[in-house]
Amino acid sequence: MFQILYTLEAKERLSEIVQSDPKSARIIFDHIKKLPQTYRTDPFLQGVHFKGLRRNRIGRYRFIYRVLENEKEIRIVTINLRKSIHD
């Protein structure tokens, strides 16, 4: 079973998003809950050992997370606003 851990920065950012944009926060939490499942079932990801960081986008938010397969954990490193050229 994967354990999902958050860095302090990611926790603080999430609590800001929860207060300022609750709708997106719900989508983000749903996505995070599905990460371990996605990692195991996505054929593109299978057999890949993440030594570096993995990026993912949801709406305006960008996730940077690390999967440590040996420890069976997914560490949410940071969540930030995507910088859009249209902003």
N, CA, C and O atoms as a CHARMM CRD file, in Angstrom:
* protein
*
  348
    1    1 MET  N      0.83800  -1.19900   0.00000 PROA 1      0.00000
    2    1 MET  CA     0.00000   0.00000   0.00000 PROA 1      0.00000
    3    1 MET  C      0.87300   1.25000   0.00000 PROA 1      0.00000
    4    1 MET  O      1.79200   1.38400   0.80800 PROA 1      0.00000
    5    2 PHE  N      0.57500   2.14300  -0.90300 PROA 2      0.00000
    6    2 PHE  CA     1.32800   3.39500  -0.96500 PROA 2      0.00000
    7    2 PHE  C      0.90100   4.33300   0.15000 PROA 2      0.00000
    8    2 PHE  O     -0.26700   4.39600   0.53300 PROA 2      0.00000
    9    3 GLN  N      1.86100   5.03800   0.64200 PROA 3      0.00000
   10    3 GLN  CA     1.59400   6.05900   1.64700 PROA 3      0.00000
   11    3 GLN  C      1.79200   7.40200   0.94200 PROA 3      0.00000
   12    3 GLN  O      2.76400   7.58100   0.20800 PROA 3      0.00000
   13    4 ILE  N      0.88400   8.33300   1.16100 PROA 4      0.00000
   14    4 ILE  CA     1.03600   9.64600   0.53500 PROA 4      0.00000
   15    4 ILE  C      1.48300  10.63200   1.59800 PROA 4      0.00000
   16    4 ILE  O      0.80900  10.82000   2.61100 PROA 4      0.00000
   17    5 LEU  N      2.61700  11.25600   1.36200 PROA 5      0.00000
   18    5 LEU  CA     3.18600  12.21400   2.31300 PROA 5      0.00000
   19    5 LEU  C      3.24200  13.58800   1.66000 PROA 5      0.00000
   20    5 LEU  O      3.40800  13.70200   0.44500 PROA 5      0.00000
   21    6 TYR  N      3.10300  14.61700   2.46400 PROA 6      0.00000
   22    6 TYR  CA     3.15500  15.98000   1.94700 PROA 6      0.00000
   23    6 TYR  C      4.30500  16.72000   2.60400 PROA 6      0.00000
   24    6 TYR  O      4.53600  16.58400   3.80500 PROA 6      0.00000
   25    7 THR  N      5.02400  17.50100   1.81700 PROA 7      0.00000
   26    7 THR  CA     6.00900  18.38400   2.43800 PROA 7      0.00000
   27    7 THR  C      5.23100  19.52900   3.08300 PROA 7      0.00000
   28    7 THR  O      4.05500  19.73800   2.78400 PROA 7      0.00000
   29    8 LEU  N      5.89100  20.25700   3.95700 PROA 8      0.00000
   30    8 LEU  CA     5.25400  21.39400   4.62900 PROA 8      0.00000
   31    8 LEU  C      4.75500  22.41500   3.60300 PROA 8      0.00000
   32    8 LEU  O      3.65900  22.95900   3.73500 PROA 8      0.00000
   33    9 GLU  N      5.57200  22.66500   2.58600 PROA 9      0.00000
   34    9 GLU  CA     5.20100  23.62900   1.54500 PROA 9      0.00000
   35    9 GLU  C      3.91000  23.20200   0.84400 PROA 9      0.00000
   36    9 GLU  O      3.02400  24.02300   0.60600 PROA 9      0.00000
   37   10 ALA  N      3.81100  21.91400   0.51800 PROA 10     0.00000
   38   10 ALA  CA     2.61200  21.41600  -0.16400 PROA 10     0.00000
   39   10 ALA  C      1.39000  21.51100   0.74400 PROA 10     0.00000
   40   10 ALA  O      0.30000  21.84300   0.27700 PROA 10     0.00000
   41   11 LYS  N      1.55700  21.22500   2.03500 PROA 11     0.00000
   42   11 LYS  CA     0.44200  21.32000   2.98800 PROA 11     0.00000
   43   11 LYS  C     -0.06400  22.75200   3.07900 PROA 11     0.00000
   44   11 LYS  O     -1.27000  23.00000   3.05600 PROA 11     0.00000
   45   12 GLU  N      0.87400  23.69500   3.18300 PROA 12     0.00000
   46   12 GLU  CA     0.48500  25.10800   3.29000 PROA 12     0.00000
   47   12 GLU  C     -0.23300  25.56000   2.02700 PROA 12     0.00000
   48   12 GLU  O     -1.24300  26.26200   2.08600 PROA 12     0.00000
   49   13 ARG  N      0.30100  25.15000   0.89200 PROA 13     0.00000
   50   13 ARG  CA    -0.29200  25.53700  -0.38400 PROA 13     0.00000
   51   13 ARG  C     -1.69700  24.95400  -0.52100 PROA 13     0.00000
   52   13 ARG  O     -2.61800  25.63000  -0.97900 PROA 13     0.00000
   53   14 LEU  N     -1.84700  23.71100  -0.12600 PROA 14     0.00000
   54   14 LEU  CA    -3.16500  23.07600  -0.20300 PROA 14     0.00000
   55   14 LEU  C     -4.17700  23.79600   0.67000 PROA 14     0.00000
   56   14 LEU  O     -5.32100  23.99600   0.26000 PROA 14     0.00000
   57   15 SER  N     -3.76600  24.18900   1.87200 PROA 15     0.00000
   58   15 SER  CA    -4.72700  24.87000   2.74700 PROA 15     0.00000
   59   15 SER  C     -5.10400  26.23700   2.16900 PROA 15     0.00000
   60   15 SER  O     -6.23600  26.68700   2.35000 PROA 15     0.00000
   61   16 GLU  N     -4.17700  26.90200   1.48000 PROA 16     0.00000
   62   16 GLU  CA    -4.51200  28.17100   0.80500 PROA 16     0.00000
   63   16 GLU  C     -5.53800  27.92000  -0.29800 PROA 16     0.00000
   64   16 GLU  O     -6.51200  28.66000  -0.43400 PROA 16     0.00000
   65   17 ILE  N     -5.30600  26.86600  -1.08300 PROA 17     0.00000
   66   17 ILE  CA    -6.20300  26.55300  -2.19500 PROA 17     0.00000
   67   17 ILE  C     -7.58600  26.17600  -1.66700 PROA 17     0.00000
   68   17 ILE  O     -8.59900  26.56000  -2.25000 PROA 17     0.00000
   69   18 VAL  N     -7.63000  25.42500  -0.56700 PROA 18     0.00000
   70   18 VAL  CA    -8.91000  25.03100   0.03400 PROA 18     0.00000
   71   18 VAL  C     -9.72500  26.27500   0.38200 PROA 18     0.00000
   72   18 VAL  O    -10.93800  26.30300   0.17400 PROA 18     0.00000
   73   19 GLN  N     -9.05500  27.30500   0.91300 PROA 19     0.00000
   74   19 GLN  CA    -9.77100  28.51700   1.31000 PROA 19     0.00000
   75   19 GLN  C    -10.14200  29.39800   0.12600 PROA 19     0.00000
   76   19 GLN  O    -11.23300  29.96700   0.09400 PROA 19     0.00000
   77   20 SER  N     -9.23700  29.51700  -0.85600 PROA 20     0.00000
   78   20 SER  CA    -9.49000  30.45600  -1.94400 PROA 20     0.00000
   79   20 SER  C    -10.23200  29.82900  -3.12600 PROA 20     0.00000
   80   20 SER  O    -10.90700  30.53500  -3.87500 PROA 20     0.00000
   81   21 ASP  N    -10.11400  28.52700  -3.29700 PROA 21     0.00000
   82   21 ASP  CA   -10.68700  27.87400  -4.47400 PROA 21     0.00000
   83   21 ASP  C    -11.13000  26.44900  -4.11200 PROA 21     0.00000
   84   21 ASP  O    -10.53600  25.47400  -4.57300 PROA 21     0.00000
   85   22 PRO  N    -12.18800  26.33700  -3.27500 PROA 22     0.00000
   86   22 PRO  CA   -12.58600  25.02100  -2.75700 PROA 22     0.00000
   87   22 PRO  C    -12.92900  24.00300  -3.84200 PROA 22     0.00000
   88   22 PRO  O    -12.70200  22.80500  -3.67400 PROA 22     0.00000
   89   23 LYS  N    -13.47700  24.48600  -4.95300 PROA 23     0.00000
   90   23 LYS  CA   -13.86100  23.57000  -6.03500 PROA 23     0.00000
   91   23 LYS  C    -12.61700  22.87900  -6.60300 PROA 23     0.00000
   92   23 LYS  O    -12.59700  21.65900  -6.77000 PROA 23     0.00000
   93   24 SER  N    -11.59700  23.66000  -6.89200 PROA 24     0.00000
   94   24 SER  CA   -10.34500  23.08000  -7.39900 PROA 24     0.00000
   95   24 SER  C     -9.69800  22.19300  -6.34600 PROA 24     0.00000
   96   24 SER  O     -9.11600  21.15800  -6.67400 PROA 24     0.00000
   97   25 ALA  N     -9.79800  22.59300  -5.08800 PROA 25     0.00000
   98   25 ALA  CA    -9.19600  21.80900  -4.00600 PROA 25     0.00000
   99   25 ALA  C     -9.78000  20.40000  -3.98300 PROA 25     0.00000
  100   25 ALA  O     -9.05600  19.42400  -3.78600 PROA 25     0.00000
  101   26 ARG  N    -11.08600  20.29900  -4.18500 PROA 26     0.00000
  102   26 ARG  CA   -11.73300  18.98500  -4.20000 PROA 26     0.00000
  103   26 ARG  C    -11.18300  18.12700  -5.34300 PROA 26     0.00000
  104   26 ARG  O    -10.91700  16.93900  -5.16200 PROA 26     0.00000
  105   27 ILE  N    -11.01400  18.73700  -6.51500 PROA 27     0.00000
  106   27 ILE  CA   -10.46800  18.02500  -7.68100 PROA 27     0.00000
  107   27 ILE  C     -9.04200  17.57200  -7.38900 PROA 27     0.00000
  108   27 ILE  O     -8.65000  16.45700  -7.73300 PROA 27     0.00000
  109   28 ILE  N     -8.27400  18.44900  -6.75300 PROA 28     0.00000
  110   28 ILE  CA    -6.88400  18.13000  -6.41300 PROA 28     0.00000
  111   28 ILE  C     -6.83400  16.93700  -5.45400 PROA 28     0.00000
  112   28 ILE  O     -6.05100  16.01000  -5.66100 PROA 28     0.00000
  113   29 PHE  N     -7.65900  16.95500  -4.41200 PROA 29     0.00000
  114   29 PHE  CA    -7.66400  15.85200  -3.44500 PROA 29     0.00000
  115   29 PHE  C     -8.06300  14.53600  -4.11500 PROA 29     0.00000
  116   29 PHE  O     -7.48800  13.48700  -3.82600 PROA 29     0.00000
  117   30 ASP  N     -9.05500  14.60200  -5.01400 PROA 30     0.00000
  118   30 ASP  CA    -9.46400  13.39200  -5.73500 PROA 30     0.00000
  119   30 ASP  C     -8.30900  12.85100  -6.55900 PROA 30     0.00000
  120   30 ASP  O     -8.07100  11.64400  -6.60500 PROA 30     0.00000
  121   31 HSD  N     -7.60200  13.75300  -7.20300 PROA 31     0.00000
  122   31 HSD  CA    -6.46400  13.35500  -8.03200 PROA 31     0.00000
  123   31 HSD  C     -5.37000  12.70300  -7.18400 PROA 31     0.00000
  124   31 HSD  O     -4.81600  11.66900  -7.56000 PROA 31     0.00000
  125   32 ILE  N     -5.07100  13.31000  -6.05100 PROA 32     0.00000
  126   32 ILE  CA    -4.01800  12.78100  -5.17900 PROA 32     0.00000
  127   32 ILE  C     -4.40400  11.38300  -4.68100 PROA 32     0.00000
  128   32 ILE  O     -3.56300  10.48800  -4.60700 PROA 32     0.00000
  129   33 LYS  N     -5.68500  11.21000  -4.34200 PROA 33     0.00000
  130   33 LYS  CA    -6.14300   9.89700  -3.87400 PROA 33     0.00000
  131   33 LYS  C     -5.94100   8.81800  -4.93600 PROA 33     0.00000
  132   33 LYS  O     -5.68000   7.65700  -4.61800 PROA 33     0.00000
  133   34 LYS  N     -6.06600   9.22100  -6.21100 PROA 34     0.00000
  134   34 LYS  CA    -5.94600   8.24600  -7.30300 PROA 34     0.00000
  135   34 LYS  C     -4.50200   7.98900  -7.71600 PROA 34     0.00000
  136   34 LYS  O     -4.23900   7.05200  -8.46900 PROA 34     0.00000
  137   35 LEU  N     -3.56800   8.79700  -7.24100 PROA 35     0.00000
  138   35 LEU  CA    -2.17600   8.64400  -7.68800 PROA 35     0.00000
  139   35 LEU  C     -1.61600   7.22600  -7.54700 PROA 35     0.00000
  140   35 LEU  O     -1.08300   6.69600  -8.52200 PROA 35     0.00000
  141   36 PRO  N     -1.71500   6.58800  -6.37300 PROA 36     0.00000
  142   36 PRO  CA    -1.13100   5.25500  -6.24400 PROA 36     0.00000
  143   36 PRO  C     -1.74100   4.25900  -7.22600 PROA 36     0.00000
  144   36 PRO  O     -1.04500   3.41900  -7.79700 PROA 36     0.00000
  145   37 GLN  N     -3.06000   4.37100  -7.41100 PROA 37     0.00000
  146   37 GLN  CA    -3.77400   3.49500  -8.32100 PROA 37     0.00000
  147   37 GLN  C     -3.29200   3.73100  -9.75700 PROA 37     0.00000
  148   37 GLN  O     -3.03100   2.77900 -10.49200 PROA 37     0.00000
  149   38 THR  N     -3.17700   4.99300 -10.14700 PROA 38     0.00000
  150   38 THR  CA    -2.72800   5.35200 -11.49300 PROA 38     0.00000
  151   38 THR  C     -1.33000   4.82500 -11.72900 PROA 38     0.00000
  152   38 THR  O     -1.02000   4.29300 -12.79500 PROA 38     0.00000
  153   39 TYR  N     -0.49900   4.97900 -10.72700 PROA 39     0.00000
  154   39 TYR  CA     0.88600   4.54800 -10.84900 PROA 39     0.00000
  155   39 TYR  C      0.96800   3.05000 -11.11000 PROA 39     0.00000
  156   39 TYR  O      1.81100   2.59600 -11.88400 PROA 39     0.00000
  157   40 ARG  N      0.09600   2.28500 -10.46700 PROA 40     0.00000
  158   40 ARG  CA     0.13500   0.82500 -10.63200 PROA 40     0.00000
  159   40 ARG  C     -0.50900   0.34800 -11.92300 PROA 40     0.00000
  160   40 ARG  O     -0.09100  -0.66700 -12.47900 PROA 40     0.00000
  161   41 THR  N     -1.53300   1.07100 -12.42000 PROA 41     0.00000
  162   41 THR  CA    -2.30600   0.55300 -13.54900 PROA 41     0.00000
  163   41 THR  C     -1.95100   1.17500 -14.89300 PROA 41     0.00000
  164   41 THR  O     -2.24800   0.58300 -15.93000 PROA 41     0.00000
  165   42 ASP  N     -1.33500   2.33300 -14.90900 PROA 42     0.00000
  166   42 ASP  CA    -0.99900   2.98700 -16.17000 PROA 42     0.00000
  167   42 ASP  C      0.18500   2.26800 -16.81200 PROA 42     0.00000
  168   42 ASP  O      1.27400   2.24300 -16.23800 PROA 42     0.00000
  169   43 PRO  N     -0.01700   1.67100 -18.01800 PROA 43     0.00000
  170   43 PRO  CA     1.07000   0.89500 -18.64400 PROA 43     0.00000
  171   43 PRO  C      2.30100   1.75200 -18.92900 PROA 43     0.00000
  172   43 PRO  O      3.42700   1.25300 -18.94700 PROA 43     0.00000
  173   44 PHE  N      2.07200   3.05500 -19.15300 PROA 44     0.00000
  174   44 PHE  CA     3.19900   3.94400 -19.43000 PROA 44     0.00000
  175   44 PHE  C      4.08500   4.10900 -18.19800 PROA 44     0.00000
  176   44 PHE  O      5.29600   4.29000 -18.31700 PROA 44     0.00000
  177   45 LEU  N      3.47700   4.04700 -17.02400 PROA 45     0.00000
  178   45 LEU  CA     4.23100   4.27000 -15.79500 PROA 45     0.00000
  179   45 LEU  C      4.80400   2.98800 -15.20900 PROA 45     0.00000
  180   45 LEU  O      5.76400   3.03200 -14.44000 PROA 45     0.00000
  181   46 GLN  N      4.22000   1.84100 -15.56700 PROA 46     0.00000
  182   46 GLN  CA     4.66200   0.58800 -14.95800 PROA 46     0.00000
  183   46 GLN  C      6.12100   0.30600 -15.26700 PROA 46     0.00000
  184   46 GLN  O      6.58700   0.51900 -16.38600 PROA 46     0.00000
  185   47 GLY  N      6.81500  -0.16600 -14.28400 PROA 47     0.00000
  186   47 GLY  CA     8.21500  -0.52300 -14.47400 PROA 47     0.00000
  187   47 GLY  C      9.13700   0.68300 -14.46300 PROA 47     0.00000
  188   47 GLY  O     10.35300   0.53900 -14.59300 PROA 47     0.00000
  189   48 VAL  N      8.57400   1.85800 -14.31000 PROA 48     0.00000
  190   48 VAL  CA     9.40000   3.06400 -14.27500 PROA 48     0.00000
  191   48 VAL  C      9.72000   3.37100 -12.82100 PROA 48     0.00000
  192   48 VAL  O      8.82100   3.45600 -11.98400 PROA 48     0.00000
  193   49 HSD  N     10.98100   3.53300 -12.52800 PROA 49     0.00000
  194   49 HSD  CA    11.37300   3.90500 -11.17400 PROA 49     0.00000
  195   49 HSD  C     11.59300   5.40900 -11.18700 PROA 49     0.00000
  196   49 HSD  O     12.47100   5.90800 -11.89100 PROA 49     0.00000
  197   50 PHE  N     10.80800   6.11800 -10.41900 PROA 50     0.00000
  198   50 PHE  CA    10.94300   7.56500 -10.42400 PROA 50     0.00000
  199   50 PHE  C     12.07300   7.97100  -9.50900 PROA 50     0.00000
  200   50 PHE  O     11.94300   7.96000  -8.28500 PROA 50     0.00000
  201   51 LYS  N     13.17200   8.32400 -10.11800 PROA 51     0.00000
  202   51 LYS  CA    14.29500   8.80800  -9.31700 PROA 51     0.00000
  203   51 LYS  C     14.15000  10.32100  -9.18300 PROA 51     0.00000
  204   51 LYS  O     14.62800  10.93100  -8.22700 PROA 51     0.00000
  205   52 GLY  N     13.47500  10.90500 -10.17100 PROA 52     0.00000
  206   52 GLY  CA    13.30300  12.35400 -10.14900 PROA 52     0.00000
  207   52 GLY  C     11.89400  12.72700  -9.75000 PROA 52     0.00000
  208   52 GLY  O     11.23300  12.01100  -8.99900 PROA 52     0.00000
  209   53 LEU  N     11.44900  13.84900 -10.25900 PROA 53     0.00000
  210   53 LEU  CA    10.13300  14.36200  -9.90800 PROA 53     0.00000
  211   53 LEU  C      9.17100  14.11900 -11.05600 PROA 53     0.00000
  212   53 LEU  O      9.57100  14.08000 -12.22000 PROA 53     0.00000
  213   54 ARG  N      7.93700  13.96200 -10.72800 PROA 54     0.00000
  214   54 ARG  CA     6.90300  13.77800 -11.73600 PROA 54     0.00000
  215   54 ARG  C      5.99500  15.00200 -11.67300 PROA 54     0.00000
  216   54 ARG  O      5.67600  15.49900 -10.59300 PROA 54     0.00000
  217   55 ARG  N      5.59000  15.47400 -12.83600 PROA 55     0.00000
  218   55 ARG  CA     4.73400  16.66500 -12.86200 PROA 55     0.00000
  219   55 ARG  C      3.35700  16.30900 -13.39300 PROA 55     0.00000
  220   55 ARG  O      3.20700  15.41200 -14.22300 PROA 55     0.00000
  221   56 ASN  N      2.37800  17.00700 -12.91400 PROA 56     0.00000
  222   56 ASN  CA     1.01100  16.77300 -13.34700 PROA 56     0.00000
  223   56 ASN  C      0.25700  18.08800 -13.24300 PROA 56     0.00000
  224   56 ASN  O      0.54800  18.90700 -12.37100 PROA 56     0.00000
  225   57 ARG  N     -0.70600  18.29100 -14.12400 PROA 57     0.00000
  226   57 ARG  CA    -1.45000  19.54900 -14.07600 PROA 57     0.00000
  227   57 ARG  C     -2.93600  19.28800 -13.90300 PROA 57     0.00000
  228   57 ARG  O     -3.50000  18.36100 -14.48400 PROA 57     0.00000
  229   58 ILE  N     -3.54900  20.12800 -13.09500 PROA 58     0.00000
  230   58 ILE  CA    -5.00800  20.10000 -12.97500 PROA 58     0.00000
  231   58 ILE  C     -5.45200  21.54000 -13.04600 PROA 58     0.00000
  232   58 ILE  O     -5.17000  22.32900 -12.14500 PROA 58     0.00000
  233   59 GLY  N     -6.13600  21.88200 -14.09900 PROA 59     0.00000
  234   59 GLY  CA    -6.56400  23.26400 -14.26300 PROA 59     0.00000
  235   59 GLY  C     -5.38600  24.21600 -14.18000 PROA 59     0.00000
  236   59 GLY  O     -4.42100  24.10000 -14.93500 PROA 59     0.00000
  237   60 ARG  N     -5.47700  25.15900 -13.25200 PROA 60     0.00000
  238   60 ARG  CA    -4.41000  26.14900 -13.11600 PROA 60     0.00000
  239   60 ARG  C     -3.29500  25.66700 -12.20300 PROA 60     0.00000
  240   60 ARG  O     -2.29500  26.36300 -12.02300 PROA 60     0.00000
  241   61 TYR  N     -3.45700  24.48800 -11.62900 PROA 61     0.00000
  242   61 TYR  CA    -2.50500  24.03100 -10.61900 PROA 61     0.00000
  243   61 TYR  C     -1.54600  22.99300 -11.15900 PROA 61     0.00000
  244   61 TYR  O     -1.92700  22.09600 -11.91200 PROA 61     0.00000
  245   62 ARG  N     -0.30900  23.13100 -10.76400 PROA 62     0.00000
  246   62 ARG  CA     0.71300  22.17100 -11.17600 PROA 62     0.00000
  247   62 ARG  C      1.20500  21.43200  -9.94100 PROA 62     0.00000
  248   62 ARG  O      1.53100  22.04600  -8.92500 PROA 62     0.00000
  249   63 PHE  N      1.25500  20.12800 -10.03700 PROA 63     0.00000
  250   63 PHE  CA     1.77300  19.30100  -8.95300 PROA 63     0.00000
  251   63 PHE  C      3.17800  18.91000  -9.28700 PROA 63     0.00000
  252   63 PHE  O      3.50300  18.67300 -10.45100 PROA 63     0.00000
  253   64 ILE  N      4.00600  18.83900  -8.30100 PROA 64     0.00000
  254   64 ILE  CA     5.29800  18.19300  -8.49800 PROA 64     0.00000
  255   64 ILE  C      5.37800  17.15400  -7.39800 PROA 64     0.00000
  256   64 ILE  O      5.33700  17.48600  -6.21300 PROA 64     0.00000
  257   65 TYR  N      5.49300  15.90700  -7.79000 PROA 65     0.00000
  258   65 TYR  CA     5.54200  14.87500  -6.76600 PROA 65     0.00000
  259   65 TYR  C      6.59700  13.84000  -7.10300 PROA 65     0.00000
  260   65 TYR  O      7.04800  13.73500  -8.24300 PROA 65     0.00000
  261   66 ARG  N      6.97800  13.08700  -6.10200 PROA 66     0.00000
  262   66 ARG  CA     8.02700  12.09400  -6.25700 PROA 66     0.00000
  263   66 ARG  C      7.47100  10.75100  -5.80100 PROA 66     0.00000
  264   66 ARG  O      6.82800  10.65600  -4.75500 PROA 66     0.00000
  265   67 VAL  N      7.72100   9.73100  -6.58400 PROA 67     0.00000
  266   67 VAL  CA     7.30800   8.39100  -6.18400 PROA 67     0.00000
  267   67 VAL  C      8.55100   7.62700  -5.77300 PROA 67     0.00000
  268   67 VAL  O      9.48000   7.45600  -6.56300 PROA 67     0.00000
  269   68 LEU  N      8.56000   7.17000  -4.53300 PROA 68     0.00000
  270   68 LEU  CA     9.68800   6.36900  -4.05100 PROA 68     0.00000
  271   68 LEU  C      9.18600   4.94000  -3.96000 PROA 68     0.00000
  272   68 LEU  O      8.50000   4.56800  -3.00800 PROA 68     0.00000
  273   69 GLU  N      9.53300   4.15000  -4.95400 PROA 69     0.00000
  274   69 GLU  CA     8.92000   2.83100  -5.06400 PROA 69     0.00000
  275   69 GLU  C      9.35100   1.89300  -3.94300 PROA 69     0.00000
  276   69 GLU  O      8.54000   1.11400  -3.44000 PROA 69     0.00000
  277   70 ASN  N     10.61200   1.96000  -3.55000 PROA 70     0.00000
  278   70 ASN  CA    11.08700   1.03600  -2.51700 PROA 70     0.00000
  279   70 ASN  C     10.34200   1.23300  -1.21100 PROA 70     0.00000
  280   70 ASN  O      9.96200   0.27100  -0.54500 PROA 70     0.00000
  281   71 GLU  N     10.13800   2.49900  -0.85300 PROA 71     0.00000
  282   71 GLU  CA     9.44100   2.79300   0.40400 PROA 71     0.00000
  283   71 GLU  C      7.93100   2.76500   0.21500 PROA 71     0.00000
  284   71 GLU  O      7.18000   2.91500   1.17800 PROA 71     0.00000
  285   72 LYS  N      7.48700   2.57500  -1.02400 PROA 72     0.00000
  286   72 LYS  CA     6.05500   2.57000  -1.33100 PROA 72     0.00000
  287   72 LYS  C      5.39000   3.85700  -0.85600 PROA 72     0.00000
  288   72 LYS  O      4.37600   3.83700  -0.15800 PROA 72     0.00000
  289   73 GLU  N      5.98200   4.95800  -1.24900 PROA 73     0.00000
  290   73 GLU  CA     5.34500   6.21000  -0.86900 PROA 73     0.00000
  291   73 GLU  C      5.34200   7.18400  -2.02900 PROA 73     0.00000
  292   73 GLU  O      6.20200   7.13900  -2.90900 PROA 73     0.00000
  293   74 ILE  N      4.37300   8.05000  -2.00900 PROA 74     0.00000
  294   74 ILE  CA     4.29300   9.13600  -2.96900 PROA 74     0.00000
  295   74 ILE  C      4.41200  10.40500  -2.15100 PROA 74     0.00000
  296   74 ILE  O      3.59900  10.66500  -1.26400 PROA 74     0.00000
  297   75 ARG  N      5.41500  11.18200  -2.44900 PROA 75     0.00000
  298   75 ARG  CA     5.64700  12.40000  -1.68400 PROA 75     0.00000
  299   75 ARG  C      5.20300  13.59000  -2.53100 PROA 75     0.00000
  300   75 ARG  O      5.76400  13.84700  -3.59600 PROA 75     0.00000
  301   76 ILE  N      4.19700  14.31000  -2.05200 PROA 76     0.00000
  302   76 ILE  CA     3.73400  15.49900  -2.76000 PROA 76     0.00000
  303   76 ILE  C      4.70300  16.61300  -2.38300 PROA 76     0.00000
  304   76 ILE  O      4.71900  17.08100  -1.24500 PROA 76     0.00000
  305   77 VAL  N      5.50400  17.02600  -3.34900 PROA 77     0.00000
  306   77 VAL  CA     6.57300  17.96700  -3.05000 PROA 77     0.00000
  307   77 VAL  C      6.04400  19.39300  -3.06500 PROA 77     0.00000
  308   77 VAL  O      6.29600  20.16500  -2.13900 PROA 77     0.00000
  309   78 THR  N      5.31800  19.73900  -4.10600 PROA 78     0.00000
  310   78 THR  CA     4.79900  21.10000  -4.15900 PROA 78     0.00000
  311   78 THR  C      3.56500  21.16800  -5.05000 PROA 78     0.00000
  312   78 THR  O      3.37900  20.33700  -5.94000 PROA 78     0.00000
  313   79 ILE  N      2.74500  22.14600  -4.80500 PROA 79     0.00000
  314   79 ILE  CA     1.57400  22.40500  -5.64300 PROA 79     0.00000
  315   79 ILE  C      1.57900  23.90600  -5.86700 PROA 79     0.00000
  316   79 ILE  O      1.56800  24.67900  -4.90800 PROA 79     0.00000
  317   80 ASN  N      1.59500  24.32200  -7.11900 PROA 80     0.00000
  318   80 ASN  CA     1.60400  25.76700  -7.33200 PROA 80     0.00000
  319   80 ASN  C      0.76000  26.15700  -8.53000 PROA 80     0.00000
  320   80 ASN  O      0.30300  25.30400  -9.29000 PROA 80     0.00000
  321   81 LEU  N      0.55800  27.45100  -8.68600 PROA 81     0.00000
  322   81 LEU  CA    -0.21600  27.93900  -9.81700 PROA 81     0.00000
  323   81 LEU  C      0.62600  27.82900 -11.06900 PROA 81     0.00000
  324   81 LEU  O      1.80100  28.19700 -11.08100 PROA 81     0.00000
  325   82 ARG  N      0.01700  27.32500 -12.11100 PROA 82     0.00000
  326   82 ARG  CA     0.72300  27.25700 -13.38400 PROA 82     0.00000
  327   82 ARG  C      0.81000  28.66600 -13.94900 PROA 82     0.00000
  328   82 ARG  O     -0.17100  29.41000 -13.93300 PROA 82     0.00000
  329   83 LYS  N      1.96000  29.02300 -14.43600 PROA 83     0.00000
  330   83 LYS  CA     2.10700  30.34900 -15.03000 PROA 83     0.00000
  331   83 LYS  C      1.65600  30.23700 -16.48500 PROA 83     0.00000
  332   83 LYS  O      2.25300  29.51700 -17.28600 PROA 83     0.00000
  333   84 SER  N      0.60500  30.95500 -16.80100 PROA 84     0.00000
  334   84 SER  CA     0.05900  30.88000 -18.14800 PROA 84     0.00000
  335   84 SER  C      0.46800  32.12000 -18.92800 PROA 84     0.00000
  336   84 SER  O      0.52000  33.22000 -18.37800 PROA 84     0.00000
  337   85 ILE  N      0.75500  31.93700 -20.20700 PROA 85     0.00000
  338   85 ILE  CA     1.13700  33.10100 -21.02100 PROA 85     0.00000
  339   85 ILE  C     -0.06100  34.01400 -21.24500 PROA 85     0.00000
  340   85 ILE  O      0.09400  35.16800 -21.64600 PROA 85     0.00000
  341   86 HSD  N     -1.27300  33.48400 -20.98100 PROA 86     0.00000
  342   86 HSD  CA    -2.47900  34.28600 -21.18100 PROA 86     0.00000
  343   86 HSD  C     -2.83300  35.12600 -19.96000 PROA 86     0.00000
  344   86 HSD  O     -3.71600  35.98100 -20.03500 PROA 86     0.00000
  345   87 ASP  N     -2.15900  34.89400 -18.83800 PROA 87     0.00000
  346   87 ASP  CA    -2.49000  35.63300 -17.60700 PROA 87     0.00000
  347   87 ASP  C     -2.03100  37.07500 -17.69600 PROA 87     0.00000
  348   87 ASP  O     -2.22500  37.84300 -16.75400 PROA 87     0.00000
